[in-house]
Amino acid sequence: MTDDPTIPMGDVRQAEPGSDRQGAFKRGWTAAVKDLRANDESSKYSDGPPPEELTWDNLGYRLGSVFGETDDDLRQELFEWCKKKQENES
């Protein structure tokens, strides 16, 4: 994915992510949902765009910014899809 023009600094996500990276993805998503709500505290990403390097955390944030509040099953499905896509592009 390092040639992807939408990711200027490249993909630095850990390959073969375990539960810790899955947790990071979901934390990023939760931060995005928090930022979409006008009355909540801001997240670590609210002061600017996500970092240019793609991590599991800010990938979750990016998708959470698009899809907003969802159930855990959809978040898990999207994590698995991203994981499979990363494996196929390696």
Backbone as ProteinMPNN parsed JSONL, in Angstrom:
{"seq_chain_A": "MTDDPTIPMGDVRQAEPGSDRQGAFKRGWTAAVKDLRANDESSKYSDGPPPEELTWDNLGYRLGSVFGETDDDLRQELFEWCKKKQENES", "coords_chain_A": {"N_chain_A": [[0.8, -1.199, 0.0], [2.112, 1.158, -0.006], [2.28, 2.718, -2.279], [-0.092, 4.001, -2.547], [-1.831, 6.869, -3.296], [-3.494, 8.198, -1.53], [-2.455, 7.87, 0.919], [-0.043, 9.457, 2.011], [2.441, 9.048, 3.475], [2.682, 6.363, 3.662], [1.854, 2.948, 4.536], [1.98, 1.858, 7.706], [0.95, -0.079, 9.25], [0.865, -2.826, 11.506], [1.645, -5.999, 10.331], [-0.317, -8.992, 10.076], [-2.221, -8.541, 12.275], [-2.97, -8.719, 15.749], [-5.075, -9.135, 18.647], [-4.446, -6.81, 19.992], [-4.048, -4.871, 17.992], [-6.512, -4.919, 16.819], [-7.96, -3.859, 18.9], [-6.854, -1.287, 18.883], [-7.793, -0.34, 16.419], [-10.555, -0.265, 16.958], [-10.566, 1.569, 19.061], [-9.735, 3.867, 17.714], [-11.935, 4.187, 16.024], [-13.938, 4.715, 17.921], [-12.998, 7.17, 18.86], [-13.465, 8.756, 16.608], [-16.263, 8.728, 16.477], [-16.787, 10.067, 18.825], [-15.783, 12.586, 18.141], [-17.615, 13.303, 16.197], [-19.858, 13.927, 17.608], [-21.282, 16.799, 18.872], [-21.368, 17.662, 21.529], [-19.628, 16.253, 23.147], [-16.443, 15.524, 24.762], [-13.406, 16.273, 23.034], [-11.424, 14.166, 20.851], [-8.126, 12.677, 20.515], [-7.597, 13.204, 17.895], [-8.977, 15.45, 17.128], [-7.824, 17.954, 16.835], [-6.784, 18.226, 14.336], [-6.134, 16.723, 11.094], [-5.966, 13.095, 10.812], [-2.811, 11.46, 11.432], [-0.393, 11.252, 8.737], [0.799, 8.793, 8.26], [-0.41, 5.518, 7.992], [-1.98, 3.793, 10.478], [-3.297, 1.112, 12.531], [-4.926, 2.266, 14.451], [-5.472, 4.934, 13.468], [-6.664, 4.214, 11.096], [-9.023, 3.037, 11.948], [-10.128, 5.377, 12.987], [-10.477, 6.91, 10.666], [-12.362, 5.358, 9.226], [-14.42, 5.317, 11.1], [-15.088, 7.988, 11.058], [-16.359, 8.142, 8.644], [-18.468, 6.228, 8.739], [-19.627, 6.573, 11.247], [-21.514, 6.049, 14.27], [-21.867, 2.655, 14.881], [-22.844, -0.83, 15.072], [-21.075, -3.353, 16.976], [-20.63, -5.622, 15.427], [-20.464, -4.74, 12.741], [-18.205, -3.087, 12.869], [-16.295, -5.022, 13.486], [-16.466, -6.622, 11.191], [-15.541, -4.819, 9.244], [-12.936, -4.417, 10.185], [-11.884, -7.007, 9.791], [-12.113, -7.131, 7.013], [-10.314, -5.093, 6.25], [-7.977, -6.185, 7.242], [-7.743, -8.515, 5.679], [-7.498, -7.338, 3.155], [-5.062, -5.991, 3.474], [-3.368, -8.213, 3.767], [-3.592, -9.349, 1.214], [-2.375, -7.422, -0.329], [0.231, -7.436, 0.361]], "CA_chain_A": [[0.0, 0.0, 0.0], [2.929, 2.355, 0.063], [2.097, 3.519, -3.484], [-1.437, 4.56, -2.516], [-1.714, 8.328, -3.196], [-4.286, 8.735, -0.429], [-1.69, 7.652, 2.141], [1.228, 10.045, 1.594], [3.636, 8.542, 4.132], [2.707, 4.914, 3.603], [1.125, 2.08, 5.448], [2.871, 1.34, 8.735], [0.194, -0.998, 10.102], [1.477, -4.105, 11.829], [1.119, -7.125, 9.556], [-0.914, -10.053, 10.889], [-2.603, -7.899, 13.534], [-3.622, -9.498, 16.794], [-6.154, -8.464, 19.373], [-4.031, -5.456, 20.366], [-4.285, -3.993, 16.841], [-7.965, -4.853, 16.693], [-8.358, -2.885, 19.918], [-6.453, 0.046, 18.408], [-8.749, -0.005, 15.363], [-11.84, 0.083, 17.586], [-10.368, 2.823, 19.808], [-9.749, 4.939, 16.724], [-13.331, 4.355, 15.588], [-14.638, 5.365, 19.025], [-12.563, 8.568, 18.86], [-14.163, 9.434, 15.51], [-17.66, 8.912, 16.879], [-16.749, 11.133, 19.834], [-15.597, 13.859, 17.443], [-18.821, 13.617, 15.428], [-20.847, 14.47, 18.544], [-20.927, 18.195, 19.175], [-21.355, 17.973, 22.962], [-18.66, 15.422, 23.871], [-15.033, 15.911, 24.756], [-12.76, 15.967, 21.763], [-10.471, 13.069, 20.879], [-6.756, 13.066, 20.184], [-7.54, 13.586, 16.489], [-9.857, 16.587, 16.831], [-7.067, 19.175, 16.543], [-6.302, 18.219, 12.961], [-6.376, 15.458, 10.41], [-5.175, 11.972, 11.318], [-1.439, 11.447, 10.903], [-0.304, 10.775, 7.361], [1.108, 7.366, 8.254], [-1.594, 4.725, 8.292], [-1.863, 2.816, 11.556], [-4.613, 0.507, 12.803], [-5.711, 3.231, 15.217], [-6.066, 6.0, 12.665], [-7.557, 3.617, 10.099], [-10.312, 2.978, 12.637], [-10.651, 6.746, 13.057], [-10.922, 7.315, 9.33], [-13.615, 4.661, 8.908], [-15.428, 5.806, 12.037], [-15.509, 9.308, 10.591], [-17.245, 7.934, 7.504], [-19.651, 5.44, 9.079], [-20.222, 7.007, 12.505], [-21.9, 5.037, 15.263], [-22.302, 1.379, 14.305], [-22.774, -1.915, 16.042], [-19.768, -4.014, 17.037], [-20.487, -6.59, 14.334], [-20.0, -4.05, 11.539], [-16.815, -2.692, 13.112], [-15.478, -6.23, 13.369], [-16.457, -7.005, 9.775], [-14.653, -3.904, 8.524], [-11.565, -4.728, 10.602], [-11.494, -8.234, 9.095], [-11.948, -6.795, 5.603], [-9.053, -4.352, 6.124], [-6.913, -7.152, 7.509], [-7.63, -9.356, 4.486], [-6.992, -6.484, 2.077], [-3.639, -5.792, 3.741], [-2.684, -9.479, 3.458], [-3.586, -9.535, -0.236], [-1.518, -6.421, -0.971], [1.615, -7.607, 0.822]], "C_chain_A": [[0.839, 1.257, 0.0], [2.806, 3.233, -1.167], [0.728, 4.187, -3.547], [-1.347, 6.073, -2.331], [-2.534, 8.935, -2.068], [-3.58, 8.57, 0.914], [-0.269, 8.149, 1.883], [2.478, 9.43, 2.22], [3.684, 7.013, 4.168], [1.955, 4.222, 4.723], [2.116, 1.506, 6.453], [2.126, 0.402, 9.691], [0.977, -2.288, 10.305], [0.821, -5.189, 10.988], [0.63, -8.199, 10.522], [-1.323, -9.518, 12.264], [-3.303, -8.851, 14.488], [-4.691, -8.678, 17.483], [-5.76, -7.052, 19.804], [-4.28, -4.466, 19.235], [-5.778, -3.865, 16.57], [-8.507, -3.849, 17.701], [-8.019, -1.471, 19.503], [-7.418, 0.54, 17.337], [-10.065, 0.468, 15.975], [-11.726, 1.349, 18.436], [-10.378, 4.022, 18.866], [-11.163, 5.242, 16.26], [-14.117, 5.105, 16.668], [-14.261, 6.836, 19.11], [-13.28, 9.359, 17.769], [-15.612, 9.713, 15.885], [-17.747, 10.029, 17.914], [-16.62, 12.494, 19.156], [-16.822, 14.267, 16.628], [-19.921, 14.204, 16.312], [-20.405, 15.859, 18.972], [-20.733, 18.445, 20.667], [-20.353, 17.143, 23.763], [-17.287, 16.074, 23.916], [-14.438, 15.565, 23.41], [-11.768, 14.822, 21.952], [-9.083, 13.582, 20.537], [-6.613, 13.507, 18.734], [-8.274, 14.881, 16.182], [-9.107, 17.877, 16.514], [-6.537, 19.229, 15.125], [-6.576, 16.878, 12.32], [-5.557, 14.335, 11.035], [-3.76, 12.033, 10.738], [-1.399, 10.854, 9.502], [0.07, 9.305, 7.277], [-0.135, 6.601, 8.684], [-1.275, 3.695, 9.355], [-3.237, 2.184, 11.752], [-5.504, 1.48, 13.559], [-6.313, 4.296, 14.309], [-6.85, 5.475, 11.473], [-8.957, 3.475, 10.698], [-10.959, 4.348, 12.719], [-11.216, 7.18, 11.709], [-12.255, 6.652, 8.97], [-14.734, 5.096, 9.838], [-15.95, 7.173, 11.649], [-16.499, 9.208, 9.435], [-18.559, 7.293, 7.941], [-20.326, 5.848, 10.376], [-20.517, 5.847, 13.438], [-22.428, 3.794, 14.555], [-22.3, 0.327, 15.396], [-21.408, -2.6, 15.951], [-19.553, -4.998, 15.9], [-19.974, -5.921, 13.06], [-18.554, -3.599, 11.709], [-15.885, -3.889, 12.946], [-15.37, -6.671, 11.916], [-15.515, -6.112, 8.97], [-13.192, -4.105, 8.925], [-11.066, -5.964, 9.855], [-11.272, -7.97, 7.607], [-10.623, -6.063, 5.379], [-7.851, -5.274, 6.317], [-6.663, -8.028, 6.274], [-7.058, -8.56, 3.304], [-5.502, -6.242, 2.245], [-2.849, -7.052, 3.395], [-2.548, -9.684, 1.944], [-2.65, -8.563, -0.952], [-0.053, -6.547, -0.559], [2.426, -8.415, -0.16]], "O_chain_A": [[0.277, 2.353, 0.006], [3.193, 4.4, -1.114], [0.428, 4.877, -4.522], [-0.835, 6.528, -1.308], [-2.294, 10.079, -1.685], [-4.054, 9.075, 1.932], [0.616, 7.353, 1.57], [3.493, 9.306, 1.536], [4.654, 6.441, 4.666], [1.5, 4.829, 5.693], [3.002, 0.74, 6.075], [2.597, 0.121, 10.793], [1.657, -2.774, 9.402], [-0.404, -5.291, 10.936], [1.112, -8.296, 11.651], [-0.83, -9.986, 13.291], [-4.121, -9.677, 14.082], [-5.149, -7.66, 16.965], [-6.623, -6.19, 19.965], [-4.683, -3.332, 19.491], [-6.247, -2.812, 16.137], [-9.412, -3.076, 17.387], [-8.8, -0.549, 19.738], [-7.817, 1.704, 17.345], [-10.622, 1.483, 15.555], [-12.681, 2.12, 18.526], [-10.957, 5.063, 19.178], [-11.547, 6.403, 16.119], [-14.874, 6.026, 16.359], [-15.116, 7.672, 19.402], [-13.659, 10.509, 17.986], [-16.126, 10.804, 15.638], [-18.672, 10.841, 17.883], [-17.282, 13.451, 19.558], [-17.04, 15.455, 16.395], [-20.813, 14.897, 15.821], [-19.263, 16.052, 19.39], [-19.998, 19.36, 21.038], [-20.251, 17.333, 24.975], [-17.01, 17.04, 23.206], [-14.917, 14.661, 22.725], [-11.328, 14.543, 23.067], [-8.89, 14.774, 20.297], [-5.609, 14.122, 18.375], [-8.194, 15.367, 15.054], [-9.701, 18.809, 15.973], [-5.891, 20.209, 14.754], [-7.18, 15.998, 12.933], [-4.562, 14.594, 11.713], [-3.551, 12.602, 9.666], [-2.258, 10.057, 9.127], [-0.305, 8.63, 6.318], [-0.824, 6.992, 9.626], [-0.414, 2.834, 9.168], [-4.228, 2.665, 11.203], [-6.713, 1.515, 13.331], [-7.518, 4.546, 14.36], [-7.634, 6.221, 10.886], [-9.955, 3.759, 10.034], [-12.171, 4.486, 12.549], [-12.306, 7.748, 11.633], [-13.166, 7.311, 8.468], [-15.88, 5.23, 9.407], [-17.118, 7.488, 11.88], [-17.362, 10.068, 9.263], [-19.636, 7.754, 7.563], [-21.488, 5.507, 10.592], [-19.858, 4.808, 13.399], [-23.332, 3.882, 13.724], [-21.815, 0.561, 16.503], [-20.685, -2.44, 14.968], [-18.423, -5.193, 15.452], [-19.127, -6.488, 12.369], [-17.759, -3.722, 10.777], [-14.82, -3.78, 12.339], [-14.291, -7.053, 11.463], [-14.776, -6.597, 8.113], [-12.301, -3.976, 8.085], [-9.947, -5.968, 9.343], [-10.349, -8.521, 7.008], [-9.894, -6.369, 4.435], [-6.838, -5.144, 5.63], [-5.519, -8.252, 5.88], [-6.228, -9.068, 2.55], [-4.754, -6.283, 1.268], [-1.778, -6.966, 2.794], [-1.51, -10.138, 1.463], [-2.186, -8.848, -2.056], [0.804, -5.835, -1.083], [3.611, -8.656, 0.069]]}, "name": "protein", "num_of_chains": 1, "seq": "MTDDPTIPMGDVRQAEPGSDRQGAFKRGWTAAVKDLRANDESSKYSDGPPPEELTWDNLGYRLGSVFGETDDDLRQELFEWCKKKQENES"}
